Amino acid sequence: MGDVISLVDARPADPVLRKGDLVRLIDMEMFADLADDIPEDDSEFLRSLENACGVIVKICMLLPEDHPDAPNQAMYVDVGLPFEDGWEVLEAVSISHLRRILGEKAQRLRGYDDRVLEKK
């Protein structure tokens, strides 16, 4: 068996958000306040998601290809959030309510253990 190439070493971080990227939710109080006509229970649930981590499951809207600052960058995404009783999908989240998780923290969330990370 030949040498194994670790994805940790071989795949650089892409500046464009894509399906499968790990993210952390931020400013969820503002997100809940902007949501139109939702029940109070749903509003409280949204607020409780501050700093929750999830995975982008769908790109809902992209900037145009000819955008001067960020061509083809995602603007709105659906985020899958893991809970004990299954996954919940939060739809149409603006990138202003996300922080992408990169580096060792992202690799640990993806299941790489410390032995792989130490070889970098």
N, C-alpha and C positions, 0 to 999 in steps of 0.2 A: 504494500500500500504506500502510495506517495505522500508527500507532504500535504497537510490539510491547510487551506487558507482560511483564516478566520474572517468572518464578515466584519468584525469589530475593526480589523486592520485594513481590509480591502475596500470598504464602502465609505467614502467620505460623506459628510453631512451635506445634503442638498439645501440650498437656500429657499427653494419653493416648497410650500406645504403640499403634502400629498396624502392620499389615502394610506392609512397604516402608520402615520406619524403619531408619536405620543405627545400629548398636550396636557397643560394644567389650566383649569378654569380660574379666571380672575374677575373682579368687579361684578360679581353676580348679583349684588344688591341693585346696581344700576340696570343689569340685564332684566331682573324681575320687574323693576319699575317701568321699563320700556315695553314689556309684554302687554298686549292689549287684551282686555276682558278675560282675565284668567281668574279662577277661584282663589281665595285666600290660601287654601292648602297648597295649591300649585305654586303660588308666589313664595310661600315659606320654603317649599322644597327647593326651588331655584336658588334662594338665598343660602340654603344649607350646603350648596355645592361649591362654595368658595374654596379654592385650592384643591378641589377634587382632580384626580388624574384620569385620563381616558385616552381613547384612540380615535383618530379621524376615520370615520366609516364611509363618508360620502362628501365629495366636493359639490356644493350647491351652486356657487357662482364664482367665476374667475374674472380678473381684470382682463381687458382686451390685449391681444398680442402686441399692439402698437402703443401700449401704455408707456410713458417716458420713464417712470421710476421702477415699476415692478410688473413687467409683462407676464401674463399667465399666472399671476399670484392668486391664490384662493382668497376670496373675500368673505364668503359664508360657507360653513361646513356643518355636517352632522357629526356629533361626537358620541361614541359609545362609552358608557360608564359602567364598570363592573360593580355589582352588588352581590350580597350573599345569595339572593334568590334569583339571580340572572342579570342580564344586561338591560340597561335603560338607554335609549337613544335620545339625546337632546338635539333637536332639529334647528337648523338655520342659525348657528352661533357665529357671530361676527368675529373676525380675527382680533378685534380690539378687546375681546373677552378671553383671549387665549395666550398662553406662553408655551412655546415649543420646548419639549424636554430633550436635551442633547447630552452628549458625553456619557460618563460612566453611569449616571443615574438612569438614563434611558436604556443603556445596555443591561443594567440589572433588572429593570422592569421587563425587558424583553426575554429575560431568562438566562443571560450569560452569567456565569459564576465568577468569583474573584480570581480564580486561577487563570482564566482566559484574559481577564482585564489586566492582570499583572504582567502578562507577556508583552504588552504593547510597548 
